[in-house]
């Protein structure tokens, strides 16, 4: 189990340094680890009746927005 914990801590430390959070990780490793855990977690499964295709957007008219070509 300690191998998994050590590899997870090393992964989080590396990710924090790559994102410019090395100092924050050095000062508050538990808080950074918790933030990484929350940030990488799935929001939840998609509903069964949810289609991967969405309805097409309405026609965009640039002239109405004053951006005519």
Buried (B, 14 or more C-beta within 10 A) or exposed (E): EEEEEEEEEEEBBEBBEEEEBBEBBEEEBEEBBEBBEEEEEEEEEEEEEEEEEEEEEEEEEEEEEEEEE
